[in-house]
């Protein structure tokens, strides 16, 4: 399951990834992420909620990498990731592509929003 939304008032992309992604879900998530970024201004922030994300297929990993590269290419600002209890899922997400941007890791959505709102 994925949920992607662009808040143009806050210039913020919100992404929630949950469960184990198959190839189709990963592709849909990447496409939704790229479409939402097009609605935002350069320097946009990203809040990614991975608390319920599970390790997924190699093809899904490629789509996650595609999304990360797209964010970097579109002048992403601050990125905050809310991580869950699955060390394997978090490692898979971290290992997916090298990021050209700094990522803050937190334990809750409210903590992530606090970081982004406090800028």
C-alpha positions in Angstrom: 0.0 0.0 0.0 1.2 3.5 -0.8 -0.2 6.9 -0.3 1.5 9.9 -1.9 0.3 13.5 -1.6 1.6 17.0 -2.4 0.8 19.8 -0.1 1.4 22.9 -2.2 0.8 25.3 0.7 3.6 23.8 2.7 5.6 22.7 -0.4 5.8 19.2 1.1 5.6 15.7 -0.3 4.1 13.1 2.0 4.7 9.4 1.3 3.4 6.4 3.2 4.7 3.0 2.3 3.2 0.0 4.0 3.3 -3.8 3.6 5.4 -5.8 1.1 5.5 -4.3 -2.4 5.2 -6.4 -5.5 6.5 -5.0 -8.8 3.2 -3.3 -9.7 2.8 -1.6 -6.3 6.4 -0.4 -6.4 5.9 1.0 -9.9 2.6 2.7 -9.0 4.3 4.2 -5.9 7.2 5.6 -8.0 4.9 7.0 -10.6 2.7 8.7 -7.9 5.8 10.2 -6.2 7.1 11.6 -9.5 3.7 13.1 -10.4 3.3 14.7 -6.9 6.8 16.2 -7.1 5.7 18.0 -10.4 3.1 19.9 -8.3 5.8 21.3 -5.9 8.4 24.1 -6.1 12.1 23.4 -5.9 13.3 23.0 -2.4 10.2 21.0 -1.4 10.4 18.9 1.8 9.6 15.2 2.1 8.0 13.2 4.9 8.2 9.5 4.3 6.4 7.1 6.7 8.0 3.7 6.6 6.7 2.3 9.9 4.8 -0.5 8.3 7.0 -1.0 5.2 8.3 -4.6 4.7 11.2 -5.9 2.7 10.2 -6.3 -0.9 11.3 -7.7 -4.3 14.4 -6.6 -6.2 12.2 -5.0 -8.8 10.5 -3.0 -6.1 13.9 -1.9 -4.9 14.7 -0.6 -8.3 11.5 1.5 -8.3 12.4 2.9 -4.8 15.8 3.9 -6.2 14.1 5.5 -9.2 12.0 7.6 -6.8 15.0 8.7 -4.8 16.9 9.7 -7.9 14.0 11.7 -9.1 13.8 13.6 -5.8 17.4 14.4 -5.9 17.1 15.6 -9.5 14.3 17.9 -8.6 16.0 19.9 -5.9 14.6 18.2 -2.8 15.0 20.2 0.4 14.7 18.5 3.8 13.8 14.8 4.0 12.5 13.2 7.1 11.9 9.4 7.4 9.7 7.8 10.0 11.0 4.3 10.5 9.4 1.2 11.9 10.5 -1.8 13.8 11.6 -3.9 10.9 15.4 -3.6 10.6 15.4 -5.4 7.3 12.8 -3.1 5.7 14.7 0.0 6.9 18.0 -1.4 5.7 16.5 -2.2 2.3 15.2 1.4 2.0 18.5 2.9 3.1 20.5 0.7 0.7 18.3 1.7 -2.3 20.4 4.1 -4.2 22.8 6.7 -3.0 21.1 9.9 -2.0 22.5 13.3 -2.8 20.5 14.8 0.1 20.5 14.5 3.8 17.9 12.3 5.5 16.7 12.8 9.1 15.4 9.6 10.7 12.8 9.8 13.5 10.4 7.5 15.3 7.0 9.3 14.8 5.1 11.4 12.3 4.7 14.1 14.8 8.5 14.3 15.3 8.9 14.5 11.5 6.4 17.3 11.2 8.0 19.2 14.0 11.4 19.1 12.2 9.8 20.2 8.9 7.6 22.9 10.5 10.5 24.2 12.6 12.6 25.2 9.6 
